Amino acid sequence: MRCGDGAPAAGWLLTLLTLAAARGTAVLLQGDGYDGLLIAINPQVPEDQKLLANIKEMITEASFYLFNATQRRVYFQNIKILIPATWKANSYGKPKHDSYEKAEVIVAAPYWKHGDEPYTLQYGECGNMGKYIHFTPNFLVNDYLIDVYGSRGRVFVHERYNNEKPFYNWTKSTTLCMEYISTKNTSSNTLIVCASDLTGIYICEKKSCTEGNCVINQLTGLFKEGCAFIPERTQTAKSSIMYMQSLSSVVEFCNEGNHNREAPNLQNRMCDYRSTWDVIISSMDFNNTLPRTDASLPPPPTFSLLQKRDRVICLVLEVSHSMNGDDRINRLRQAAEFYLLQVVEDNSYVGIVTFNNEGEIRSQLHQIVNKHVRKQLASYLPTAAPSGGTNICVEQDGNIYGSEIILLTAGEDGGIIECFSNVINSGSIIHTIALGPSAAKEVEQLAHETGGLACFASDRLDSNDLIDGFSAISTGNGDTFSHSIQACLVTSFNALVSYYKQFSRTVTIDSTVGKDTFFVVTWQTAEPPRITLLDPSGKSYTNKDFEVNTVSQVARLQILGIAEVGEWTYALMNTHLSLQALTMTVTSRAANSNIPAINVKAHVSSDRNEYSRSMVVYAQVSQGLSPILGANVTAIIKPETGDPLILELLDNGAGSDIVKNDGVYSRYIYSFSENGRYNLKVHVQRANKTVRPHPTVPWSHSMYIPGYVENGKIQMNPPRPSVINNEDIQTRVGGFSRTASGGSFIMSAVPTRPHTDVFPPCKIIDFHARTANDVIILSWTASGDDLDQGQAEIRTSESPLELRDNFDKTMLEIFVFKPEAFATENITIIYVAIRVIEKASLHSDVSNIAQAVKFVPPMDYLTDNVKYTVLIVFSKAT
């Protein structure tokens, strides 16, 4: 194939993106049918045709259930099921831009004590898309769980709308919704559940209950811990799907008429007391979607079974005149060699093409079956500009569905865009690496529209952005056991070294990695630096132990077998007469095929953003599907020019971190210095101590029903399913180090400095109030972001909606309450909210609304001259 002659790219790009928009990985609403929902099966799941049949049955049931629940508006139309390559070949289709990493629904075995409980991983605000829905094979094939969670189709709709908006479950157990008293009830011992027209009884599940009965706490008026609500199996209540979807009568989402705004649950807290249906109907999907007026039903969903066999990768590398400066060609060669020798998985097919105005095949496709093939491919990497060209990716099996292109370009010659029209239309996944500040800003769209990764590498010689970018391009098939895990990357620290000076660092190899461990050193001059590496036992490695390539300026050491767990210390000394950049990169794979390695994934909330809109950086630290807590996570955000921004990411449930202790660390980004591209990299470290993988915090999960009342008798379900007991959860992996690339993003409309402060303080989302004798204790976490300075304004009301809608008109507190202002017979209920005001007179949104309840037994009920003292407790996230 002949590339373009340098014609302007804008027209071509517009055409390409128009074509690609219909072929992206997102689920689209076509008319009134959802099209493109992707369900992916993990490679570790054994082949089971019953699993496929039950997935189809689940979605078919869910489609009609959703159609009725949305008042005849939407249904599931076209569904894609991605079959893992570990299953034997069948008459499956070939995927285009689809991958396990992009799936909205994953089918995977549980880790730790998740058990078979369906859940949604979400860490965005109400209305933002969740990450994925997780079903286990056991949930999908064993029917005994239907009694516990309800029919699979109902469960799917429940989780789908957790993932789509997301919404929040009414409860994480059958006890949470009993932990409040309504202002609409005047009886001291009448408690209400989330759906107030549900019927059932209360039973004691734990030993704390006296004589097996539910007991009222005389201080709070609430049932003591251990009391659970057991619903009647036969109900008349129609809502809510987001609470007890298992009940056959439940066919609706909560709406404006029946939504319980007083319940202290996550839906109210995170969605500002709006009902589920209110959020759904105001979403973009439903703006132009009207209910069907006739009696027709939607057709059942159609299913496409897809299977990706061999991984086919084409390195498409620019070698034009724009690559001559800033040591770009050599840095390209170092990074691409790193990818070929250490990152790309065995049995992949890889070819190499270089281009300037024309392209040249440097290497036909070769399957990586041993180290010799890897080295042979690396020998074809460019050192100068070639000529000639064709399309390498077609040669493996006649089409390029699901093949991958890694495009590295400096971008001055926009004609390269013309070379990819047939690639996009044919279903290739394009990963892009923009090198330097002049690369066309449109090139990232090729990645975003085809399900690829977009990266940016600056020309700073003390950075390792190119290697970062290549290392982040993984297979995306969900196999965490075969991926090359980047154990530590320290080139951002003290990388420019003067003559006869050195820098030294320590990298921790933990017990989850150690296989195929490489230490790689790069430099700029003809001769390598003086290298010293000490393993945890004190064994020394020097230059003579490394494989040195003076052409590429790379020295590489592979540790045979499994690398020793512990701290490895290295020192690099510059023996050249002038200043030069020295780097060390360490990679390793999972040590045990049955234990997933600790992994890090980083990204930002938007790949294109304007300065006036808030932006969040995320880092998910996990072992398999289980979060890792207590890590030190640092994000480095580098602009095209200028100094990087360094942020500590937090998992504390404040500011941008919606869920505390879920292994997702985040922070708002405000301090942008310029327009253009930014590169994201994340460093993660833990000290040498016990690391305990915790189960994902089940904010958004299908509710476990402990039992039902049927014909006046209690029929208990089996205990909530779990994989292993709590004692087995604690896994000692010691300290660990990880580095991950989060790709690139583009900022616009950044004002020149100095500029007016436009960002208000963060909304407080963990505001709590509780009573202790005559003291009301208020607690919250300050956001810890750049704009957290100022004063807190605390107001009270007897109505949560009054605080939400008319905060300024409610009672401004001076921290002395007279309970008669809020009392209902012998119950005092106070709703409290807080708003932060910073010195520029910008104020945050009103916090979540906390409820404090004071229960006074009837015989002791006195209100005259009784006052509450307020104790304020808050922690600042720093």
BAKOL-694026 format. One record per residue (C-alpha): residue in one letter; y, x, z. Coordinates in steps of 0.05 Angstrom, whole numbers, padded with zeros to 5 digits, always signed. Example, Ala and Ser with C-alpha at 12.3 -4.5 7.8 and 13.67 -1.06 7.14 Angstrom:
2
A-00090+00246+00156S-00021+00273+00143
//
This chain:
878
M+00000+00000+00000R+00068+00026-00018C+00123+00018+00034G+00194-00002+00016D+00247+00044-00010G+00294+00036+00048A+00324-00032+00030P+00360-00069+00085A+00311-00098+00134A+00348-00158+00161G+00325-00208+00108W+00254-00183+00111L+00253-00187+00186L+00279-00258+00187T+00223-00278+00139L+00171-00241+00180L+00192-00271+00246T+00193-00341+00216L+00121-00331+00194A+00100-00299+00259A+00131-00353+00303A+00075-00401+00283R+00023-00349+00299G+00044-00325+00367T+00001-00327+00429A+00039-00383+00465V+00013-00454+00472L+00056-00500+00429L+00065-00575+00431Q+00054-00599+00360G+00075-00671+00358D+00041-00697+00421G-00017-00648+00421Y-00021-00580+00455D-00042-00528+00404G-00067-00458+00417L-00091-00460+00489L-00133-00397+00498I-00192-00393+00546A-00222-00323+00553I-00289-00303+00584N-00291-00236+00620P-00338-00183+00591Q-00375-00179+00658V-00397-00252+00653P-00470-00258+00629E-00481-00297+00565D-00493-00371+00579Q-00488-00425+00527K-00485-00478+00582L-00420-00446+00603L-00390-00457+00534A-00415-00529+00533N-00385-00544+00601I-00318-00513+00582K-00315-00560+00522E-00335-00619+00565M-00282-00601+00617I-00225-00596+00566T-00246-00660+00531E-00245-00699+00597A-00180-00665+00616S-00147-00685+00550F-00156-00759+00561Y-00140-00753+00635L-00075-00717+00618F-00058-00768+00564N-00060-00824+00615A-00027-00783+00670T+00033-00768+00625Q+00039-00842+00607R+00007-00834+00538R+00051-00775+00517V+00009-00711+00508Y-00062-00687+00502F-00101-00623+00485Q-00110-00615+00410N-00135-00546+00389I-00170-00500+00439K-00191-00427+00428I-00248-00397+00469L-00251-00321+00467I-00323-00296+00472P-00332-00226+00500A-00361-00171+00456T-00416-00162+00508W-00447-00227+00484K-00492-00223+00423A-00461-00237+00356N-00464-00309+00330S-00427-00349+00279Y-00362-00340+00318G-00295-00332+00284K-00253-00270+00290P-00190-00273+00334K-00121-00255+00308H-00070-00242+00361D-00113-00267+00418S-00137-00224+00476Y-00163-00232+00546E-00097-00206+00575K-00058-00261+00539A-00104-00319+00558E-00078-00378+00597V-00147-00390+00627I-00197-00337+00647V-00270-00345+00665A-00290-00288+00711A-00333-00274+00772P-00295-00278+00838Y-00278-00217+00878W-00279-00215+00954K-00272-00283+00987H-00240-00323+00932G-00307-00357+00923D-00311-00410+00869E-00245-00444+00885P-00204-00454+00822Y-00134-00427+00829T-00072-00407+00789L-00039-00339+00797Q+00035-00353+00796Y+00095-00316+00824G+00153-00347+00787E+00201-00401+00807C+00189-00475+00797G+00191-00487+00722N+00168-00418+00702M+00100-00404+00671G+00043-00379+00715K+00001-00319+00697Y-00067-00350+00688I-00117-00402+00714H-00182-00372+00742F-00248-00409+00739T-00313-00376+00760P-00377-00385+00720N-00410-00416+00781F-00356-00470+00784L-00366-00486+00711V-00442-00491+00711N-00461-00517+00780D-00450-00591+00790Y-00453-00591+00867L-00381-00566+00868I-00358-00631+00835D-00362-00667+00902V-00321-00612+00934Y-00265-00607+00883G-00273-00668+00837S-00292-00670+00764R-00277-00608+00724G-00230-00644+00677R-00187-00669+00735V-00187-00599+00766F-00165-00570+00699V-00105-00616+00694H-00087-00600+00766E-00088-00525+00751R-00057-00532+00682Y+00006-00561+00712N+00005-00508+00766N+00006-00457+00710E+00051-00492+00661K+00115-00503+00702P+00091-00482+00755F+00086-00536+00807Y+00062-00526+00877N+00004-00558+00913W+00018-00608+00966T-00025-00569+01014K-00069-00508+01021S-00115-00546+01068T-00126-00615+01094T-00088-00597+01157L-00021-00573+01130C+00007-00641+01112M-00007-00667+01181E+00040-00616+01211Y+00103-00657+01211I+00130-00724+01234S+00168-00771+01189T+00234-00803+01207K+00204-00867+01178N+00151-00869+01233T+00172-00887+01304S+00105-00881+01338S+00097-00816+01375N+00026-00803+01351T+00029-00830+01280L+00026-00774+01230I+00027-00781+01155V-00006-00742+01100C+00025-00723+01034A+00007-00787+00998S+00024-00838+01052D-00020-00893+01024L-00084-00852+01029T-00133-00877+01080G-00182-00837+01122I-00196-00811+01191Y-00182-00748+01231I-00239-00705+01256C-00243-00640+01294E-00270-00581+01255K-00258-00526+01306K-00276-00513+01379S-00204-00519+01401C-00210-00595+01401T-00228-00626+01467E-00296-00659+01466G-00295-00659+01391N-00235-00705+01386C-00168-00694+01354V-00117-00684+01410I-00042-00692+01408N-00001-00632+01429Q+00046-00658+01483L+00099-00608+01465T+00102-00623+01391G+00072-00692+01382L+00025-00662+01329F-00049-00656+01327K-00075-00590+01354E-00105-00538+01308G-00173-00555+01281C-00160-00627+01265A-00175-00645+01192F-00162-00707+01150I-00225-00738+01119P-00206-00787+01064E-00242-00851+01046R-00281-00841+00982T-00256-00908+00956Q-00180-00910+00952T-00124-00950+00920A-00074-00893+00919K-00058-00871+00847S-00023-00805+00864S-00020-00748+00866I-00058-00705+00818M-00026-00645+00852Y-00055-00665+00919M-00124-00697+00918Q-00144-00698+00845S-00217-00707+00867L-00206-00780+00886S-00226-00828+00830S-00165-00872+00842V-00116-00815+00832V-00091-00817+00760E-00016-00802+00766F+00033-00748+00786C+00081-00763+00842N+00144-00795+00815E+00213-00812+00840G+00187-00876+00873N+00130-00848+00914H+00146-00775+00923N+00146-00757+00997R+00208-00714+01006E+00199-00704+01081A+00133-00666+01075P+00144-00592+01090N+00102-00569+01031L+00111-00520+00975Q+00128-00572+00922N+00189-00594+00962R+00206-00523+00985M+00204-00490+00916C+00224-00548+00871D+00283-00574+00911Y+00249-00637+00934R+00238-00661+00863S+00174-00698+00846T+00123-00668+00800W+00135-00721+00747D+00210-00709+00750V+00200-00636+00735I+00151-00651+00679I+00193-00703+00644S+00255-00659+00645S+00219-00600+00614M+00230-00577+00542D+00161-00602+00520F+00179-00674+00538N+00251-00675+00513N+00231-00706+00447T+00163-00734+00465L+00157-00809+00473P+00096-00848+00496R+00052-00880+00445T+00068-00953+00437D+00003-00974+00405A-00066-00978+00437S-00094-00917+00400L-00125-00859+00436P-00117-00786+00417P-00174-00751+00381P-00218-00706+00423P-00199-00632+00423T-00225-00585+00370F-00253-00518+00392S-00252-00450+00358L-00302-00400+00385L-00276-00329+00373Q-00307-00262+00385K-00277-00193+00377R-00330-00141+00361D-00306-00071+00345R-00237-00048+00365V-00199-00023+00304I-00135+00017+00316C-00086+00046+00266L-00035+00098+00288V+00024+00089+00242L+00072+00146+00257E+00140+00160+00228V+00152+00232+00204S+00219+00223+00168H+00281+00267+00177S+00300+00226+00238M+00241+00258+00274N+00267+00329+00267G+00314+00331+00327D+00301+00330+00402D+00232+00360+00394R+00208+00291+00371I+00151+00312+00325N+00120+00356+00378R+00129+00303+00432L+00097+00252+00385R+00038+00298+00374Q+00029+00311+00449A+00030+00236+00465A-00015+00215+00408E-00064+00270+00424F-00064+00247+00496Y-00081+00177+00472L-00137+00199+00426L-00170+00248+00475Q-00164+00209+00540V-00142+00137+00534V-00174+00100+00476E-00242+00072+00493D-00308+00098+00467N-00336+00062+00405S-00267+00043+00380Y-00250+00056+00307V-00185+00096+00297G-00147+00116+00235I-00080+00153+00226V-00024+00139+00176T+00043+00175+00172F+00104+00151+00135N+00174+00166+00114N+00196+00130+00051E+00122+00129+00032G+00058+00131+00072E+00000+00178+00075I-00070+00168+00103R-00081+00226+00150S-00149+00201+00172Q-00195+00145+00151L-00226+00102+00206H-00272+00141+00251Q-00313+00111+00307I-00304+00148+00372V-00375+00165+00394N-00364+00233+00426K-00311+00285+00444H-00319+00319+00376V-00293+00256+00340R-00234+00252+00388K-00215+00324+00374Q-00224+00315+00299L-00177+00255+00299A-00126+00295+00340S-00127+00350+00288Y-00100+00301+00236L-00037+00287+00276P+00027+00304+00237T+00068+00367+00240A+00111+00353+00177A+00131+00296+00130P+00077+00276+00079S+00076+00231+00018G+00030+00178-00013G+00003+00115+00021T-00043+00054+00028N-00066+00006+00082I-00118+00040+00126C-00137-00020+00168V-00170-00060+00112E-00226-00011+00103Q-00270-00028+00162D-00292-00099+00146G-00245-00126+00092N-00193-00159+00136I-00149-00139+00194Y-00158-00199+00241G-00150-00174+00311S-00141-00101+00291E-00085-00063+00325I-00028-00022+00297I+00009+00027+00341L+00076+00036+00305L+00120+00094+00327T+00187+00096+00294A+00257+00125+00303G+00280+00068+00260E+00337+00093+00216D+00298+00074+00154G+00294-00002+00160G+00248-00007+00100I+00188+00002+00145I+00194-00071+00163E+00172-00090+00093C+00105-00056+00103F+00083-00106+00156S+00091-00174+00124N+00018-00178+00104V-00003-00149+00172I+00032-00204+00211N+00006-00258+00165S-00065-00231+00170G-00068-00229+00246S-00060-00157+00266I-00033-00140+00335I+00025-00092+00331H+00045-00047+00389T+00112-00013+00379I+00142+00050+00408A+00216+00058+00392L+00236+00131+00397G+00309+00148+00410P+00372+00105+00411S+00375+00094+00336A+00309+00055+00328A+00322-00014+00299K+00330-00065+00355E+00287-00115+00315V+00224-00073+00319E+00205-00101+00387Q+00199-00170+00357L+00139-00146+00316A+00103-00133+00382H+00126-00197+00417E+00107-00242+00359T+00037-00212+00350G+00016-00205+00422G+00028-00130+00425L+00064-00084+00474A+00135-00060+00461C+00155+00008+00489F+00217+00052+00486A+00220+00128+00494S+00286+00162+00504D+00303+00233+00481R+00310+00259+00552L+00265+00321+00554D+00252+00311+00628S+00218+00244+00615N+00147+00227+00596D+00163+00162+00561L+00120+00174+00500I+00058+00188+00540D+00075+00128+00584G+00078+00084+00522F+00012+00107+00493S-00024+00103+00560A-00003+00030+00569I-00037+00007+00505S-00105-00015+00530T-00159-00058+00498G-00136-00120+00535N-00207-00147+00539G-00208-00154+00615D-00259-00098+00627T-00227-00062+00686F-00286-00015+00692S-00276+00022+00626H-00200+00027+00623S-00168+00095+00632I-00129+00087+00697Q-00067+00130+00700A-00074+00160+00770C-00007+00194+00776L+00052+00212+00732V+00105+00256+00763T+00147+00280+00704S+00207+00241+00728F+00211+00288+00788N+00240+00357+00780A+00214+00365+00709L+00268+00412+00683V+00249+00481+00710S+00289+00546+00707Y+00261+00615+00693Y+00209+00636+00745K+00220+00572+00784Q+00165+00522+00797F+00155+00451+00819S+00095+00426+00858R+00069+00357+00874T+00008+00323+00904V-00033+00269+00870T-00084+00226+00906I-00152+00211+00875D-00182+00151+00910S-00254+00127+00914T-00245+00073+00860V-00232+00126+00806G-00257+00196+00792K-00296+00191+00727D-00268+00226+00666T-00211+00255+00707F-00161+00297+00667F-00102+00340+00688V-00056+00351+00629V+00004+00398+00627T+00057+00398+00572W+00114+00447+00559Q+00164+00464+00504T+00158+00538+00488A+00103+00580+00456E+00068+00601+00520P+00043+00555+00575P+00072+00556+00646R+00032+00587+00703I-00013+00531+00728T-00044+00526+00797L-00086+00466+00819L-00121+00458+00886D-00174+00404+00899P-00181+00372+00968S-00233+00425+00988G-00187+00482+00970K-00220+00502+00904S-00168+00532+00857Y-00160+00521+00782T-00113+00564+00741N-00095+00573+00667K-00163+00603+00651D-00197+00538+00671F-00152+00496+00625E-00163+00485+00551V-00097+00509+00522N-00068+00488+00455T-00007+00531+00440V+00008+00491+00376S+00018+00426+00413Q+00040+00459+00478V-00014+00422+00517A-00063+00448+00570R-00119+00403+00591L-00171+00406+00647Q-00228+00356+00654I-00262+00351+00722L-00337+00347+00711G-00374+00290+00744I-00335+00249+00794A-00271+00281+00819E-00268+00293+00894V-00231+00239+00933G-00168+00263+00967E-00103+00300+00953W-00099+00347+00895T-00040+00395+00895Y-00011+00429+00834A+00045+00477+00819L+00076+00492+00750M+00118+00556+00743N+00163+00567+00683T+00151+00637+00657H+00198+00627+00597L+00268+00659+00599S+00304+00592+00590L+00303+00524+00623Q+00248+00478+00598A+00214+00412+00614L+00146+00417+00647T+00102+00356+00657M+00036+00339+00691T-00003+00276+00675V-00067+00256+00711T-00115+00202+00686S-00181+00177+00711R-00230+00119+00701A-00269+00075+00749A-00321+00115+00787N-00370+00058+00796S-00387+00005+00744N-00394-00046+00799I-00328-00032+00834P-00263-00043+00797A-00209+00009+00802I-00142-00004+00835N-00096-00022+00778V-00022-00034+00766K+00011-00079+00715A+00087-00080+00707H+00134-00124+00668V+00202-00157+00669S+00218-00231+00669S+00249-00229+00599D+00243-00179+00542R+00314-00197+00518N+00368-00216+00567E+00443-00223+00574Y+00479-00191+00632S+00501-00257+00663R+00429-00281+00672S+00388-00255+00730M+00327-00212+00714V+00266-00194+00755V+00220-00134+00751Y+00148-00146+00773A+00090-00100+00791Q+00021-00129+00805V-00023-00083+00846S-00095-00105+00850Q-00168-00086+00853G-00202-00132+00805L-00172-00200+00821S-00156-00182+00893P-00085-00161+00913I-00070-00095+00947L-00019-00101+01002G+00026-00052+01037A+00037-00005+00979N+00102+00033+00966V+00124+00010+00897T+00182+00041+00860A+00209+00019+00793I+00247+00067+00747I+00290+00032+00695K+00318+00080+00643P+00373+00062+00593E+00381+00095+00525T+00432+00142+00555G+00455+00155+00625D+00419+00158+00691P+00359+00115+00710L+00362+00059+00760I+00311+00066+00817L+00290+00005+00857E+00240-00007+00912L+00198-00069+00897L+00178-00114+00954D+00123-00164+00970N+00157-00197+01029G+00168-00269+01005A+00244-00262+01000G+00293-00258+00943S+00255-00253+00877D+00188-00249+00913I+00166-00321+00915V+00098-00310+00948K+00090-00262+01006N+00030-00216+01009D+00001-00234+00941G+00001-00162+00915V+00059-00178+00867Y+00119-00134+00883S+00186-00153+00854R+00262-00144+00855Y+00322-00172+00820I+00356-00123+00772Y+00432-00126+00770S+00460-00056+00758F+00458-00049+00683S+00504+00005+00656E+00502-00007+00581N+00476-00050+00525G+00412-00033+00489R+00341-00015+00506Y+00314-00001+00575N+00247+00030+00593L+00207+00007+00654K+00159+00051+00693V+00129+00038+00762H+00102+00087+00813V+00055+00061+00867Q+00030+00100+00927R-00009+00086+00990A-00020+00135+01047N-00089+00157+01067K-00110+00097+01107T-00152+00035+01101V-00133-00007+01041R-00156-00079+01049P-00161-00121+00987H-00139-00191+01008P-00156-00255+00972T-00100-00280+00928V-00055-00326+00969P-00078-00394+00946W-00011-00428+00938S-00034-00461+00874H-00106-00480+00878S-00152-00540+00876M-00158-00573+00943Y-00223-00565+00980I-00245-00632+01009P-00287-00622+01073G-00319-00690+01066Y-00310-00765+01053V-00316-00829+01092E-00364-00875+01055N-00386-00943+01081G-00359-00924+01149K-00399-00860+01154I-00374-00789+01147Q-00408-00749+01093M-00389-00676+01101N-00388-00628+01041P-00416-00558+01044P-00368-00506+01073R-00316-00478+01026P-00355-00431+00980S-00343-00357+00990V-00374-00294+00961I-00379-00249+01023N-00360-00254+01095N-00295-00227+01123E-00326-00163+01151D-00344-00140+01081I-00274-00150+01054Q-00246-00087+01085T-00257-00032+01035R-00238+00039+01054V-00210+00071+00991G-00163+00120+01025G-00096+00137+00995F-00082+00125+00922S-00029+00139+00868R-00016+00100+00805T+00037+00099+00750A+00045+00043+00700S+00090+00030+00641G+00122-00038+00637G+00144-00031+00565S+00216-00041+00543F+00269-00095+00544I+00338-00104+00512M+00403-00120+00548S+00466-00148+00516A+00536-00170+00538V+00539-00116+00592P+00613-00110+00611T+00648-00044+00614R+00661-00020+00684P+00694-00039+00730H+00676-00113+00723T+00679-00176+00764D+00621-00192+00809V+00584-00251+00777F+00519-00252+00817P+00516-00295+00880P+00471-00276+00938C+00398-00293+00931K+00373-00360+00956I+00335-00356+01021I+00265-00384+01009D+00230-00372+01075F+00276-00408+01124H+00237-00434+01184A+00256-00474+01245R+00213-00488+01306T+00224-00513+01376A+00203-00479+01440N+00221-00519+01502D+00296-00530+01492V+00306-00473+01443I+00306-00480+01367I+00286-00415+01334L+00312-00403+01264S+00282-00347+01224W+00287-00320+01153T+00285-00257+01112A+00348-00230+01080S+00338-00218+01006G+00349-00143+01009D+00381-00141+00940D+00448-00110+00923L+00485-00175+00938D+00458-00191+01007Q+00521-00176+01047G+00563-00231+01076Q+00558-00289+01124A+00507-00345+01135E+00529-00417+01138I+00480-00461+01175R+00483-00537+01172T+00440-00594+01199S+00425-00666+01180E+00376-00721+01195S+00361-00724+01120P+00334-00667+01078L+00364-00697+01014E+00432-00698+01047L+00427-00623+01058R+00405-00612+00987D+00456-00656+00952N+00516-00654+00999F+00510-00590+01038D+00585-00583+01049K+00589-00653+01080T+00534-00643+01131M+00544-00618+01202L+00567-00545+01207E+00531-00518+01267I+00560-00482+01326F+00490-00474+01353V+00490-00530+01405F+00452-00593+01386K+00454-00660+01421P+00386-00690+01405E+00409-00763+01408A+00443-00750+01341F+00375-00739+01310A+00328-00778+01356T+00280-00833+01337E+00252-00862+01402N+00217-00803+01435I+00219-00757+01375T+00277-00711+01356I+00276-00688+01284I+00328-00638+01259Y+00332-00614+01187V+00367-00547+01179A+00388-00507+01118I+00425-00442+01107R+00471-00415+01053V+00495-00344+01046I+00567-00328+01028E+00586-00258+01008K+00653-00224+01010A+00671-00243+00938S+00666-00316+00961L+00604-00327+00919H+00551-00367+00955S+00477-00373+00946D+00439-00436+00931V+00421-00477+00992S+00357-00450+01023N+00293-00487+01031I+00303-00540+01084A+00269-00527+01150Q+00247-00581+01199A+00247-00575+01275V+00212-00628+01315K+00218-00640+01390F+00168-00688+01420V+00184-00715+01489P+00129-00757+01523P+00154-00828+01533M+00156-00825+01610D+00199-00762+01608Y+00245-00784+01552L+00317-00772+01571T+00373-00757+01523D+00436-00755+01566N+00469-00687+01567V+00409-00651+01538K+00427-00594+01492Y+00389-00545+01449T+00401-00471+01447V+00391-00436+01380L+00357-00369+01375I+00367-00336+01308V+00315-00286+01284F+00318-00254+01216S+00290-00192+01182K+00324-00154+01127A+00283-00131+01068T+00303-00060+01053
//
